[in-house]
Every structure is written in structure tokens, then in C-alpha cells.
Amino acid sequence: MLKEYQTVNSISGPLMMVESVDDARYGEVVEIEIGDGSIRHGQILQVERDKALVQVFEGTEGIDIDSCTVRLLGRPQQLAVSPDILGRVFNGTGEPKDGGAKIIAEKLININGNPINPYSRDYPNEFIQTGISTIDGLNPLVRGQKLPVFSGSGLPHDEITAQIARQATVLGKGEQFAVVFAAMGITFEAAQFFINDLTNSGAIERAVMFINLANDPAIERIATPRVALTAAEYLAFEKDMHVLVVLNDMTNYCEALRQISAARKEVPGRRGYPGYLYTDLATIYERAGRIKNKKGSITMVPVLTMPEDDKTHPVPDLTGYITEGQIILSRSLHRKAIAPPVDVLPSLSRLKDKGIGKGKTREDHADLYNQLYAAYARGKECQELATILGQAALSEEDRKYMTFADEFEKRYISQGYYENRTIEQTLDLGWELLSMFEDSQLKRIRVEFLKKYMPKFRK
């Protein structure tokens, strides 16, 4: 029998204090019936003796504390899952948003999940092709990896994440691949862009979308990534699918966390964020990975906007500690109309060596990306010198590296948001760009690879 209480003592923002409750449990879901008979939903955030602090998903506006009834449902927040979730669009708490029928649940799963036991984890070592040269060629994404995209206000992170969601494939035979897309605090236009993009390309058929808009309750935003990861875990570990999870935008999630923390009058940490921000982010990020003896996997691409392009801001800073690298978008490349504007030099995939090489991508991949990175870094240094000293002060070799850097940006980095390059096309383009140098200058590539791959690109 459900327990009902009419003992609401106070309301503060999205939080409600209920007194004289029995056996209330942290994380338990509640229903709130307000004076006009409508029902709102909430979750217990804190329990102290006979008092329970409830966060209300739909907000507390219009609630009269004297006439509302709170029912404890005796269970945590759950997501109804079945194979039918593929191709559907839901709101941030897992309710259908696309006008379709409710999901007939194969099972109900607690959205808070569990982190993967470190002993049970399998090491990520299989390549995922995104079709984007700067990722596939220089910062490869590996199955089971967490590789965030660090962006800034006004940069095209929506376009690049839509491109990854649309193009990502597992190189293999007969392996099922799905995309779980979670949007937190984005505008209606941005949400519609993602829905239309995946629908027009047909990728929606293998995608599940959870959309929390900017005008939706902040409290719902905290549940959205957990709901999305619950769907991903079901598809990966029970249906043996390889799942790519895109979380956009984690900065909005952290802002919602800060808002709730302030309403609870908690002692703030760095820049007003709660002191447990690192732990909270880890409970989300660490749900990605591979499990021994399971066919499926969860690969995660969280997107976050850095306020004032500041990499030391708490959200990108803590995300960098937990995840395995980062793809950084560049404002200067964006101004040059280079798309996608991936800043190659500070970007990093810590697991790139595990997912490439013979039998995975191609034997020359590692040598090639080392040489491309070195040549581009030298070219950028030469461009800076030319700005200070003038181009006439540079040697002929320096000018060649400058030319390489320009060509590299125009042809390798810039490919637009709808060109889907295979890994072979990306590697061949790298060889073609390096063909402007003599073999003796390409010191990071083994001689046997130079002999095997370079002749076809020499003019």
C-alpha cells in the first residue's frame, strides 16, 4: 500500500520538505498531487530522521503546501526498456516525446545503475570509424573509450556530434551498432537540428534520443544522462550491441547540479559547484566501457562548452581527469571557415595506440600520425616566426613546413560535416600531403613503409 502524506513543511526552488515520513529512502520516487488534481513527480534527495527532501521534476510553481499530497512509491526512478526504444525520441526522464506509443516494457531498470567492476572490465582495443580525419587519423576513437569534445560558446559542437552520431561505424562483419543521444539544456532549434539530421540520414533507425530542452526543469537535466546510459547498458550488455553514447552538453548538466546544490544550501566548492562534482561526473563517465565475456560495449563522447574557452574551468578540468583524452575545437580555425575546426595539437586520445595497426586500421597508421603531427607542429611554429620576423627571414625548409601546415588545414582538417571518409582515405590523404617532403625529412616513418606507400603519391 502506498504511503500518503499531507505534511509538506516548506518549498525552496525545485525542492520540497516533507515531515513525519516513515521508511523514506534516498532516491525513492514520489508522486505529488496538487490542489487541482494534477500529478507531478519527484525524487527523494535527502533523508534525515522523519524528514525527506524531495526534488520535484516539473518544478514547484503553483503548489500550495496546505492542499498537496505526497505519495512514496517505494522504488527508485526506473526506465522502461525494450528493443522498441530504437528509433524513438524521449524527454529527459524517458517519456515518449515523438507522439508515438508508450514503450511496452521488457523490463524496468533503475536509472542510477552501477559502475562497471574494474575486475570485470575488458581493455578497449578496437577501432571505431567516425569518418572524420582528425579523429580517425590522429586521435582514434576506440570501442569502450570515453573521448570528450571540448568546445566553446558559438563553436559548431552540435554539427560535429551530429556527424559522429550519423557516421560512426564499427569495422567488422554483422555487428549491431546503435547511438544513444542525450541532450541537456539545449535550445529547441538545436534539438530539432539533431532530430532532423538523424531522420534525414536514416541514422534515427539505430538511434535513441533523450531531449531535455533549456526551458525544461533543471532537475530533469540531472536525470537525463543517467536515463540515456541505462538505455545504452540495456542495448550493449543485454542485446549485444555496440553503443555510442553522445552527451551534449555536460556543462549544462553541471550548472543544474550547481543550482540544486545552492537550493539545498550546501557549502560550495570551486566556482560555486558542489564539492562532490568530480564524484558525480565519475558516476556518469565510468558507466562506459567493455565487460569481459560480453559482446556489447559502450563508447562515450561527452560534449562540454568551456566558459570563456577556459580549459582550467572545473567542468573540463575534472572531465579530463576521468576520461581518456579530449578533442578540442579551435576558435581560430572556425574563423578561417575550417570545418570541423578540430585543434589537432592539444587534442589527444590516450588509447589511440590500442585501436590501430595491422588488422585494425593499417600497419602504417602509427608512424603516419606521428609524422603528420610533427610536421604540422613545425609548420605552426614557422607561421608564428613569420608573423614576428617576416617570411623573408625563414629558410626554404621552414617555408615548406608553412605551406604544409596550410595544406593540412585546408585538405586534412577541413572536410565539412557531410563528407564521410574511410580510414583508408584518411591515411592516403596523409601520405599525399607528406609527399612534398624528401624521404630523408620523414624521420618518424619506418623505411619499409616509405618504400611501400610513398611511391604512388610522388609526382
C-alpha positions, -999 to +999 in steps of 0.1 A: +000+000+000+013+034-010+021+058+019+005+093+016+015+124+034+000+159+037+029+172+058+047+194+034+065+219+056+083+242+031+092+247-006+125+262-018+130+264-056+125+229-070+128+213-035+101+204-011+105+194+026+081+167+038+079+159+075+067+129+096+075+103+070+082+066+076+108+044+059+117+070+033+147+061+012+173+081-007+165+080-044+129+069-039+104+082-065+073+101-052+041+115-067+028+149-057-009+155-062-016+192-061-049+211-054-062+210-089-058+172-091-028+171-114+001+149-106+038+159-105+068+136-099+098+139-077+126+120-061+139+119-025+172+137-024+179+136+014+165+118+044+170+130+080+151+111+107+114+116+098+121+144+072+125+139+035+138+164+010+121+159-024+132+173-057+102+180-080+109+172-117+082+195-131+091+224-107+071+236-077+054+266-092+017+268-082+019+242-054+000+251-022+017+233+007-016+230+026-035+211-001-009+188-018-005+151-011+029+133-014+029+096-021+060+075-017+061+048-044+087+026-027+110+023-058+139+043-074+134+061-107+132+035-135+133+034-173+111+011-193+132-007-219+127-030-249+142-033-284+114-008-295+133+021-280+154+023-311+142+050-335+124+068-307+127+103-292+121+107-254+121+136-229+148+138-202+131+113-179+123+087-206+088+096-215+080+095-253+083+129-269+077+119-306+040+114-304+045+076-305+030+050-282+044+043-248+071+016-246+058-018-236+085-027-211+105-058-215+118-048-181+122-018-158+157-007-149+169+016-121+184+046-139+212+051-113+228+018-125+262+006-112+297+015-123+315-014-140+335-036-116+372-028-125+380-066-124+352-073-150+363-046-174+378-056-207+405-033-222+394-010-251+413-021-282+390-020-312+388+009-337+356+029-343+354+048-376+338+082-373+345+093-409+363+124-396+400+125-405+412+145-374+397+119-351+402+087-371+437+096-384+452+114-354+430+108-323+413+074-329+382+065-310+384+030-295+355+008-286+347+013-249+366+046-246+354+079-231+365+107-255+350+142-247+347+171-271+358+204-255+341+233-273+333+269-266+303+292-270+293+296-306+316+268-319+299+241-340+299+213-315+264+204-325+274+198-361+304+176-352+285+155-327+257+150-352+283+140-377+298+114-353+263+101-344+254+098-381+287+083-395+301+062-366+305+025-375+323-005-361+346-021-386+336-057-386+311-081-400+275-083-388+280-063-357+250-043-345+257-007-338+234+019-320+236+055-310+222+069-278+220+106-279+213+127-247+208+164-250+208+185-218+196+221-216+198+227-254+176+251-274+145+239-293+163+247-326+194+226-316+171+197-306+152+199-339+186+200-358+197+167-342+163+150-348+161+162-384+197+153-391+194+118-379+160+113-395+171+126-430+202+104-430+182+073-418+205+070-387+175+075-365+166+039-371+196+028-349+194+057-325+176+065-292+173+102-283+167+118-249+160+155-252+160+179-222+154+215-235+167+247-220+132+256-207+126+221-191+132+218-154+168+218-143+160+188-120+151+167-151+186+176-165+203+157-137+183+125-146+189+128-184+224+113-188+216+085-163+184+076-183+204+076-215+231+054-200+205+030-187+192+026-223+228+021-235+236-005-209+204-025-219+213-024-256+250-031-250+250-058-223+217-075-228+212-071-266+249-074-276+251-041-295+280-017-297+266+016-285+279+051-290+266+075-263+267+112-271+261+135-241+255+172-251+261+194-231+277+183-198+283+220-188+245+225-187+243+193-166+268+207-141+250+241-140+218+222-130+238+204-103+251+237-090+216+251-090+202+222-069+232+223-046+226+260-039+189+253-032+200+227-007+223+253+009+253+231+006+288+245+011+300+255-024+333+243-039+353+257-068+333+285-087+302+276-067+300+240-080+293+213-053+324+197-037+312+163-050+312+174-087+342+150-095+324+121-079+291+129-096+308+131-131+326+099-124+293+080-117+283+090-153+315+086-172+325+053-156+294+035-169+310+034-203+333+006-213+335-031-221+328-061-199+347-094-202+326-122-219+301-097-232+298-089-269+284-054-265+302-022-255+295+014-245+317+041-261+311+077-248+315+111-264+306+138-238+304+173-252+310+203-230+313+240-236+342+257-218+331+291-203+354+318-218+373+289-236+390+282-203+404+247-201+410+251-163+373+256-156+361+229-132+339+211-158+365+204-185+393+201-158+375+173-139+363+157-171+399+155-184+409+136-152+382+109-156+381+104-194+408+091-219+417+123-238+399+151-254+390+166-288+394+204-287+376+227-311+395+258-322+380+293-325+408+305-348+402+276-372+365+283-371+372+319-381+391+305-411+359+286-421+377+253-415+351+227-406+351+208-384+376+231-366+394+205-346+426+218-329+449+189-336+479+199-314+462+200-279+437+172-288+446+137-275+433+102-275+451+083-247+440+049-261+449+056-298+478+031-298+454+003-287+429+006-316+452+010-346+477-010-366+477-041-387+444-060-386+426-029-370+433+000-393+465-003-413+502-011-404+514+024-413+489+043-391+510+049-360+541+061-380+519+083-402+501+101-374+534+108-356+549+123-387+518+144-396+516+157-360+553+166-360+552+183-394+521+203-385+536+214-352+567+226-370+546+244-396+526+263-370+559+273-353+572+286-386+539+306-391+544+323-358+580+331-367+569+346-400+544+368-381+572+381-359+603+382-383+586+383-417+586+354-442+618+366-458+637+356-426+627+320-429+647+292-446+634+274-476+627+244-454+607+265-429+587+279-458+579+243-470+566+234-435+545+266-435+530+255-469+524+220-454+505+235-424+482+255-447+475+225-470+470+203-439+443+226-426+426+231-459+426+194-470+430+172-440+413+190-411+387+207-432+363+182-448+328+197-440+301+180-419+288+156-446+319+140-460+324+105-446+360+094-452+370+058-447+402+052-427+420+042-459+410+076-475+423+094-444+456+076-443+461+080-481+454+117-478+481+119-450+507+102-474+497+126-502+503+157-480+537+143-468+548+137-504+560+173-506+589+163-483+620+143-492+621+108-476+651+119-455+629+145-438+603+120-428+623+106-398+593+093-379+582+068-406+599+034-410+618+029-442+598-001-452+565+019-450+581+048-470+590+023-498+556+006-497+532+036-495+550+068-507+559+060-544+522+061-555+519+097-542+552+111-556+547+132-587 
